Amino acid sequence: MTSPLPGQPGFVRPAPEDRPRFARRAVRVLLLDEDDRVLLLEDSDLGLDPVPRWWNTPGGGVDPGESDTEAVVRELWEETGLRVTEADLVGPLLERRVVHGWSDKVVDQDEVFWAVRVPAFEVETSGHTEEERLTVVSIRWWDLDALEATGDLVWPVDLRALADLVAEPARWRDGPVAAGEVEESTLAVYPLI
């Protein structure tokens, strides 16, 4: 039997220092349409009150035995309903280490960003996990200028610079740009390492 997720009846938020900690490799996808809008998911942490929300790119963990490119293809299909092939992928553009502190867990994540250019499409969410069905509030195509002007929380915070990398293959042709370490948390994590 699994423990209830945040937002489910019976969920008990652990003390910040008692949250289980996991490490994983992950992929993120900068999905750009013909008007250079980027598709973002608005996520939430239902274990906190008030409930924090933020926008982020599609993506997730790389499964055992799966390559990064296989994970990108799978994650796009699961989170958006979009079918792409590995040949459609641009990158890898950027890699970083990110620590996510949520109300119920801490995830230490080595992640790599890819890009895919597609015509705008209607997102299909039938492949969402149980947790995604609980926490994903909305999905929308964002104009990059509007995204920079919003007061909403957006991860990664330098999304515009990431989008600019797509047009600069000389910067990532020999390997993704190293972006270092960041924390993106709804409940801070100490220590980061």
N, C-alpha and C positions, 0 to 999 in steps of 0.2 A: 504494500500500500504506500503510495506517495503522499508526501505532506501537501496540504493545500497551498496553492499559489496565492500571491498577493491578489486581493480582490475576490477570493473565494471564501465561503463560510468556513470558519475554523482556522483561518490563517493567524498565526501568532508571530509578530515581528521579533526576530532575535535581537539581543543587544548588539550594537554595532561591532564590538570586538569579538562577538561569537558567531558572526556570519560565516558560513562555509566559504572557502576560497578555492577557485578553480582556475586552471591555466588551459589555454587553447590557442590554436591558430585559427584565424578568421579571414574572410574576404569581405570587402565592401565594394559596392558598384555605383559609380557615377553614371546614371542613366540619363542621357541627354537626347532631347527631341530635335526636330528640324528647326525649331526656333530658339535653340540653345537653352530651353527650360530644363530644369533638373527635377526628377521625380524623387520625392521624399515621403517618408512615413512619419506620422506624428505618433510618438510612443508615450507611455506613461508608466509611473511606478505607483501602483495601487496600494502599496503597503505604507504609504506616507499620507499625512493629512496636514496641509492641503496636498492634493495629488499633483506632483510636478509633471510637466509635459515638455517634450523636446522633439525636434525634427532630426531625422537621420537618413542616411542612404540605405537602400536595400543591402542585405548581406547577412552573414552569420558564420557559424563555425564550420571548419573543414572536418568532414567525417574521417575516421580511420581508413587508411588505404586510398583516400580520395586526393587527387591533385588539386591545386588551387583553381585551375581553370575548370575542372569538373565541378568544384564547389560553387563557382560563380554561376555556371549554367543551371545547376540545381536550385540555388538560392533564388535566382531571378524567377524561375518557374514557380517555386513554392510561394514566394512573397508577392509576385505581381501577375502570375499567369503567363508571362512572356517566355516564349521559346526562342532561344538563341543557340548558336553553336560556338565552339571554342574559337573558330575562325572570325567570329564577330567581335571578339574582345580586343580592346586597345589597352596596352600596358604589359606588365604592371607599371603603374605610374608612381606610386608612393608606398612606402612601408613605415610603420611606426609601432611602438608598444603603447598600449592604452590600458589603463586600469579603470574598470567600471565598478563603482560601489552602488549597489541597489539596496533596497530595504531588506531583502532576504538573502543576498549573496554578494560576493566580490568575484569579479572575473578579470584575470590577468590575461591580456589578449595581444598576441603578435598578429598584426593585421596588415594586409596588403590591399591597395585600392586599384581597381580596374575601371575602365570606362566602356560604355556601349552606346552607340548612336542608333536611334530608332525613330520612326515616325511616332507621334503621340498616339497612345492607345488607352482604352478603358481597362483599368486594373481589375484583375480577377483574384479574389482572396481565398478561394476554396482550399488552397494548399497551406494556409496558415496553421501553425501549431496551436494547441490549446492555449498556451501562454499568449501568443500573438493575438488570438481572437479576444482575449480578455483586455490586453493592454494597448493595441494599436487603435488610436482614436480616429484618425483620418489619413488619407493619402492624397497628395496633390502634386501637380506640376507647378514648379516655382520659377518665375523669371528671376535671373540672377541679381538684377538690380533691386527687385522687390525683396529678395532674400537678404541682401545686405542692409536694407532699410528696416527690416522687421525688428520688433522688440522681442520676438519669440527666441527661445534657446535653440540653436542649431549646432549639431555635432557632425563633422568636425567644424570648429569655429572658423577655420580658414578654407571653407568650401569653395569660395571664388578662386583662390590661388590654385586649388586642386583642379578646378575646371579649366583654368588657364594652362595647366600642364598638358592637357590633351593636345593642344596646338603646338607644343614644344617637344617633339619626340627626341631631339638631341639631348635633352636633359635626362631622359629615362631609357633611351635605347639600349644602353649597356647595363641596365639594372635600375630598379626603382629608386627614386629620391628618398634618402633617409630623413625622416621627420622627427626622430627622437622619441621621447616619452611624454605622454600627457595623461591627465586624469579627466574622465568624463563621468561624473557621479551625481546621483541624487542624494546620496548619503556618503560623506567623505570617507576616504580610506587612509589609514595610517598604520604602518609605513607603506609607501607605494610598492617597494620591492618585496 
